């Protein structure tokens, strides 16, 4: 692995610095650094130095990225979308491997080097989609670190054999166990969560549960989840994705749930959609609850929206939460960087000696400008290797 000296860049504090990389890790950050002859030297041109971005929740296996436009005529309910997608994928032989590969590379060009992706596991497709994404993970190893979540998109209890497939998925290399609306979809939250957490405990895997359930129904389910986190001592190993219910509760009810989430170190994932109530960035920060960001689906049968640019997602989080000051916009940026690394367990992250050398250069004066203007990334470095320049691949 070639070493790298990145010269003439600016820190978020406005200081001119250089970055010396050795063995894929940051060795030193400071002004006026030198390197041995033969070390690759890159002039950053005074660009802003950022840690590489993190996608905390997407669905690489579902995307139509790189294919013809999908004409969306699906019904309005969650079950309409689930059934439509499953049928469409079967009818078109949609290939999770090629599409996830194309989208993962698009993420990389925009500065994202680590991705948590939920992958459908169901009794129609079995482990086919997971195997496709694992092929992408292997092909892009060293450039993009991909965590896979074995996700029962059609529900856990309604289709016999789903639990057994999730068991196989975890044994076969899935990193995380996913879940979906134990009350609204599975209709038996106690049994659903018993099965889900039983599998997680068996394999020693973390859990990431989609919780779309609104209001008091979602709060009830959330309490059941937290009971299991406490009983199994899974502090720091559980994420609640979406958690729309937390955007629609009275202050006293919300405060109690946020306190418990913080106590049990359960993180929240938000995509900050405009159409639904969402957990508030400010309230989560005040309660010391980790809140991080992700796109959810990107150009799939569910939605035509989404982008593999996590600075855009940070901007949407900021917009949805009315974050206007520069320091507040940095909170949104943290959702797609440090907070996402912590919640997903991506190790050795950040701009410090010893961290993995995953770096981004942006033509901006500060983090807030980088988030709002989102110019093409001047340089993307993954594990000490330059992988993209000005939005284009730098290696084959």
FIFI-753084 format. One record per residue: x, y, z of N, C-alpha, C in turn; residue in one letter. Coordinates in steps of 0.02 Angstrom, whole numbers, plus 50000, padded with zeros to 5 digits. Atoms other than C-alpha are relative to their C-alpha. Last residue first. Example, Ala and Ser with C-alpha at 12.3 -4.5 7.8 and 13.67 -1.06 7.14 Angstrom:
<recs>
499584994149997506844994750357499615005550037S500454994150000506154977550390500455006050000A
</recs>
This chain:
<recs>
500435004450039495015006049376499564995950046X499705006650012495705019949484499504995749964X499284998950008495355038749493500384993549990X499575005249974493485037349465500735001649986X499855005550046492645054049429500464994950032X500595003850015491785066649542500094994349952X500514995850032493195079149540499404996149976X499814992950010494485065849578499435003649965X500424995850043494105048549647500275007149998X500475004150038495015033649725499555004149954X500444995450036496595041449797499554995949954X499945000350073497285027849911499515005049969X499374997150023497605030250097500115000149926X499455003949974496235018550155500675002349972X500265005749961495015027850044500594995650020X499485004849981495475045149979499684994650043X500245004949952494235056149886500554994950011X499615006149991494825071949799499654995650051X499374999250035494025087749729500414993650003X499435000849955492295082249784500655000449960X499685006650005491015089049664500614999650044X499625000550062490225104949736500304993049994X499905006950025488955102149873500334999949931X499844999250072488405120349898500154993349966X500514996350038487465118350063500155000249926X500665003349997488475104750148499505003449953X499945006550033490175111450094499334996449997X499994998750072489655129150143500054993549960X500674997950020489185123250317499965001349925X500455005850005490815113550335499315002149976X500175002849935491895128750297499524994249989X499644996449947492725138550157499894996850068X500454996249957492215126350021500425003250055X499874993050014493025116849878499485004250037X500564996450029492935099749959500205007349988X499854992950009494325087349995499425003349964X500334996650055493805070550066500245007249998X499994992850000494765058350175499645002749939X500584998850043494735040150227499865007450002X499934994050042496465037250301499465000249947X499945002050070495965024950436500005006249957X500635001450035496245032950604500144997749929X500235006749986497915031250693499364998149966X499495005250009498295049750697499744993250023X499535000249943496665059650694500524994649985X499404996450021495385064850564500485000550060X499894993149982494015052150593500645002949974X500274994850043493575033750597500215007050025X499424996250022494535019150668499815005649952X499434998649956493005008050680500525004549967X499444999550046491325008350591500615002550039X499425003749978490155002850730500574999949949X499915006150040488555007950645500604995950020X500605004149998488025020450778500094993449963X500125002649933489775027350807499414995250000X499475004849985490215029150623499884996850068X500135006150039488525037150588500534994750014X500565003549968488775049750729499844993549964X499825003049936490505054250664499434996250033X499285001349988490055056950482500084996650067X499755004250054488315058050405500754998850005X500455005750010487435064350562500244995349945X499815005349953488945075350603499574993849991X499415003350028488565085350446500224994350045X500245004250055486825088950514500584996349967X500355005649968487595095150677499754995249946X499505005049982488805105650572499694994150038X499915004150061487275114250500500554994850012X500555004850003486925119850678500054995549938X499865005249951488645127950694499454994850002X499455004450023488385137150530500134994450050X499344997549981486705143750588500544995249976X499814994550044485165138150490500705002850016X499334998449977484565121450559500295005149951X499934992749997482685121150529500685002050030X499944998249930482595102450568500095007550011X500585002849965481955097150396499995002150073X500614996650022483195108850312499404997750040X499994993249975484675102350412499375003849983X500095000549927484225084250380499995007050030X500715001549990484015088550195499844999250075X500384993950013485725096950193499264998850012X499894995549943486505081750275499615006449992X500415002649945485695070850143500095004250062X500704998350015486455081950008499544997550055X500064992949983488155080350092499295002549983X500214999349930487855061650086500025007250024X499604994549972487895061649896499765001350071X499415002749966487265044749831500485005450026X499384998550035485585053049794500584996950038X499395002549969483785049849841500615001349956X499554995149970482155051749748500624996650030X499534997850052481205040749624500545004550029X499924992850006480405031349770500475001849942X500324996349946479785014149817499995007549986X500725000350011480165005049654499615003650055X500245006950003481965011049664499255000049991X500245001750067482905027149636499824992649995X499784995250050483825027849803499794997549932X499935002150069483035019249952500225005749954X500505005250013483425024550131500084998049926X500464998550055484525040150116499374995850001X499965004450058485445039550281499475001849950X500384999150060485795049650437500114994949946X499594999850060486305048550618499564999749938X500434999650059485545052150788500445000649938X499654999950065486485046750945499484999949944X500185005750042485445051251098500365000749933X499425004350010486285063151222499824993549965X500105006149960484585070451274500594995249996X500104998049930485035088051215499934993950046X499364997649975485725080751053499945001950074X499565005849991484145070751025500685002150027X500235003849941483035085851055500454994150013X499864996249940484045096550933499814996250063X499294999949986484065083450796500145003550066X499674993550009482195080850806500734999750019X499644998149939481495063350780500395006549987X499335003049992480395063650625500295001850068X499664997549940478575066650581500674996450008X500165003549938478235061450401500305003650060X500695002349999478135069350227499794996750066X500464994449989479685080150230499294997750014X500484998850054480815065150253499545005750018X500294993349999482265067150376499515001349944X499914997750069483155050850329499725007149992X500504995950034483375047450513500195001249928X499844998350069484265033650607499435004249972X500554998750046484155032750796500275001949932X499954994550048485425025150915499385000549956X500345002050061485105014551070500005006049953X499564998750057486375018251206499714997049936X499845006550030485285010251341500445000649939X499765004549948485275025951450500224993349971X499334998049982485125037151297500304995350051X499565001350058483625027751229500725001850017X499885007249999482845028151403500454997949942X499585001649943483035046851418500184992650000X499324997850016482355049151242500484998450057X499715004750048480835038651286500715001949982X499895006449968480445048651443500334995049954X499444999349954480685065351356500164993350033X499385000050039479535060251214500605000250046X499915006850026478125055851333500654999449961X499835004449943478325072251428500134992949976X499334998849974478425082851270500204995250055X499974994149957476915075551182500685000250035X500205001449931477255062951045500025006550040X500724998749992477295065050855499744998550070X500154993350024479115066050801499285002050012X499684995149956479635051350908499905007249976X500404998749940478355040350820500305005550044X500454994550013479305042150657499595001950062X500284997949935480665030950726499545006149992X500584995750014481535030650555499685002650064X500014996150061482795016850597499325003349990X500704999450022482975010950776500005004749940X500204993950035484765005350802499254999549986X500664999750031485364992250927499895007049970X500035004950054487104986650984499335000249962X499544998250054487645000751100499974995549940X499844992850004486824992751250500515001249944X499774998350068486324974851209500115007549992X499404995849992486204968851390500315001549932X499445003650032484954955251342500665003850005X499985006949975483604961351464500604996149973X499805000249929483964979651431500094992950025X499324997449998483914978351242500274999650072X499565005550021482374967451260500735002249999X500025005249949481434980451362500494994349983X499544997949947482004993751239500014995050058X499315001050025481154984451098500505001750055X499885007250001479534983151197500714998549976X499905002149931479615001851234500154992550004X499344997849979479845005451050500154997950071X499515004850028478314995151008500715001850022X500115006549967477245005551126500514994849976X499704999349934478005021751059499924993650040X499285000550005477615016250882500355000550067X499855006950019475795013050926500764999149994X500005004249941475745029651020500124992649984X500284998049936476225039850870500074995050056X500104993049977476595031250707499815000650073X500644999649964477355014350662499925006950031X500414994850032478775016450537499385001550040X500614998749961480025006950645499645006049969X500434994950030481364998850537499385000850043X500715001250013482424988850659499685006049967X500224993650028484324987850662499294999149975X500674999850029485034974050773499855007049975X500414994149984486814969450821499344999949961X500034994650050487444951650801499615006050026X499604994549974488004938850931500035005949953X499434998650044487344924650823500455005550027X499695006250022486144916950950500645001349961X499625002749943485774933651031500384993749980X499434995649988485274941350865500444997350056X499515001150054484184926350824500635004350011X499735006749990483304927250993500534998349948X499454999449953483134945950971500304993250018X499474995850026482124943450813500605000350048X499645003550054481094928750872500605004049978X499685005949970480624937051037500404996249948X499394997849968480334953450945500354994350036X499534997650051479074945650827500675001950032X499705005850034478234935750966500525002249949X499635003949951477984951251074500334994049966X499344997249986477534962450927500414995950050X499885003349936476144951450859500695002250024X500635000549963475344959950709500074996350067X500035006849974476904956550603499394998750044X499905005150052476664971950496499924993050027X500404998450059475934985350612500054994749945X500724999649987476554978250778499605000749935X500255006149966478304971650741499255000250014X500664998649972478634985650615499684993950033X500494995550031480144978550522499355000050039X500695001449983481744970150580499545005249970X500514994850008483554969150529499324997650022X500675002850009484974958250591499495005649998X500514997249955486734965150565499344996549985X499694996949941488364959350486499495001850054X500334993749988487714946950357500245002850067X499604994050007489064933950331499655006650006X499644999350064488294917050297500345006649989X499475005050001487794912750477500445000849937X499514998149949486824928950484500584995250002X499664993950021485974925150319500535002250050X499505001850051485594907150370500395006249978X499505003949964484694913050528500574998249952X499614995049964483774926050425500574996650039X499574996750049483224912050309500435005450032X499475004750018482594901850456500485003149949X499525000249945481624916750521500584995449985X499604993950001480814919050351500525000050056X499335001350026480244900950338500455006150000X499655005549967478384904150357500674998749967X499805004750053477864920850285500444994750032X500535001550047476864931950402500164994949947X500455005349978478034931350551499514997749946X499665005749971479574941250496499534994150012X500215001849932478864954150378500344993750023X500705002350003478974956550190499724998150068X500424994750027480554967250205499264998049996X500625003350021481394954450318499495005049975X500614996149988483114963050319499384996449975X500485004950024484814954650336499315002550020X500535001449952485854970350364499524995149968X500655002350023487464971350264499544998450059X500345004149950488954982250309499334997849971X500725000950003489954988550159499774995350056X500175004849948491704995850170499244999550004X500614998649965492085004350004499884994550051X500234993450022493815005349925499375002150039X499434995650003494794991250006499825006949976X499625000149938493454978549965500645004249993X499794993249983492504984149810500385000350066X499694996850057492314967049728500295006950018X499365003250014492004958249894500375003749943X499564998749943490634970249947500694997149987X499774993050005489874969449774500485001650056X499545000050058489794950449783500285007049989X499365002649975489044952249957500514999549944X499674994449966487704963249879500674997750030X499804995050049487244949449757500375005850032X499425002650035487264935949892500255005049947X499434999449954486084946449995500644997649967X499814992949999484894948149848500615001150046X499744997850065484854929349818500255007250002X499404995949986484664924450001500305002949937X499505003249958482884917849981500575004850016X499324999350028482034926849837500534996450041X500015000350073480234921449870500724999949972X500105006950022480404916850054499914999449925X500695002349996481154933550100499934993149968X499995007249993482814942050136499284997850007X500605004149991482934959850075500164992650004X500085004250059484584968950101499424995250013X500495005149984484834983750218499854996149936X500555001250045486414993350177499564994350025X500425005349971487655001250296499404999349954X500725000450013488945010550192499694994550042X500305005149958490725016450218499245000349994X499585006050001491845025850095499724994450043X500235004949950490675040050048500414993649994X499644999649937491575054249958499774995450055X500234994349962490475058349809500275000150071X499804994050036491435046649694499815006450038X499284998949990491245033049825500235006449966X499884997649932489345034449830500745001950009X500254993150001489285032549641500085003350069X499484995950031490385017149659499795007349995X499454999349952489155009749783500565004249971X500184994949951487725013449662500555001050052X500034993550032488515004049517499855005650051X499324998150019488994989149625500015007049970X499684997749938487254988249703500725002349987X500284993649982486514987649528500315002750065X499784994750046487674974149464499745006850022X499274999350003487484962749615500215005949956X499754996049944485634965449653500755001249995X499365002749977485094959449481500295004550055X499584994549978483244962349446500634997450034X499355002949982482554946549369500515005450018X499474997150041481184957349293500684996850010X500204999850071479664947449353500575002449955X500055006850026480434942749522499865000049925X499325002850001480994960449558499994992949972X499624997050055479304967349507500704996949996X500245002750064478344955249618500405002749941X499845007150002479384959149773499794997049933X499285001050010479304977749739500184992749992X499814997950067477434978149714500734998749986X500235005150047477104967949871500215001749928X499645006349987478164979249982499824994849947X499324999150023477494995149904500414993750009X500014999350073475674990249922500715000249973X500065006850028476044984150100499945000249924X499375003549992476685001450147499974993149970X499865003049935475125009750076500684996550002X499734995649948474975022149933500224996650065X500494997449953474795011049780500325003550059X500175004249942476185008949652499505003550044X500734999749997476195017649482499744996350062X500305001849936478065021649474499255001249998X500634996249998478845021349301499604997750060X500575004149976480625014949328499385004450005X500444997049951481875024749222499434995150018X500524995750027483095013649127499545002550057X500485003350045484565006549222499505005149975X499665002350060486145013949300499544996549950X499464995650022485365015349472500374997049941X499985000650073483815004349481500555004349971X499954994350044484095002049667499954998249926X500634998250032483414987849772500085004849942X500275005550040485014978849825499395001949960X499635000850063485894994749880499684994749955X500205006650025484554998150011500334999149932X500245000050068485155012850118499814992849981X500605004050012485455017150298499795000849928X500205004149944487015024550377499404995649989X500715001350013487895031350223499764995050053X500285006649984489555037850290499264999949982X500715000249980490615052250227499774992950011X500445003150049492515053150223499304999350028X499995007349997493285064850350499534997349947X500575003149964493415082550285500144992650010X499895007149983494875093450229499424997550043X500205001949932494355109850148500084992550010X500685002549990495315114149989499884998050073X500364996149951496885124849989499304997850014X500234993750027497525117449826499605004350049X500714999149990497575099849896499735006849978X500124993149980499285096149821499255001150005X500584996950031499535077249818499935007150027X500184993549972501215069149856499435002949959X500454996450044501525050449827499785006550035X500694999649975502995044949934499585004249953X500405005550026504535040849830499294999850025X500035000450073505715051549931499604993949978X499425003050032505265051950115499935000149925X500035007350007503915063750174500644997649966X499605002750054503825081450240499944992449998X499765006949996502535090350345500404998249939X499315000950020502435109350349500274993050005X499704995950053500845111350448500714997949984X499704993849976500005097250544500315003949943X500344994250030499165080350532500315006250030X499904993449970500185064450563499595005249963X499425000049955500145045750534500075006650036X499724993349988498415044050461500574999550049X500244996549941498145026050410500335006950006X500724999250003498265016350247499705003750059X500345006449991500015009950283499255000650003X499555005750005500675027550305499614993750014X500325006549994499735043750276500524994549991X499545005450019500425061150306499674993450015X500195006549971499145075250307500484994749973X499855005550044499625093550281499794993650036X499675006049975498865108550368500184995349942X499675003450054498265126450343500404994050027X499275000349999497115130950486500264996449938X499714994950043495305136250456500765000049997X499864994149959494545126850602500345005549961X500644996849988493775114150481500085006350043X500425003549952495565110350428499345003850007X500224996249942496305117450271499564995850045X500725000549988497355108550139499835004150063X500374993950014499065112250068499254999050002X499744993349983499895095350057499465005349988X500494995350025499245077450061500195006950025X499964993649965500705065750084499535004849965X500274994050031500315047750036500155006050045X500124994649952501035030450067499815006349962X499584994150006500805016349942499835005150053X500424994150000500005000050000500455006250000X
</recs>
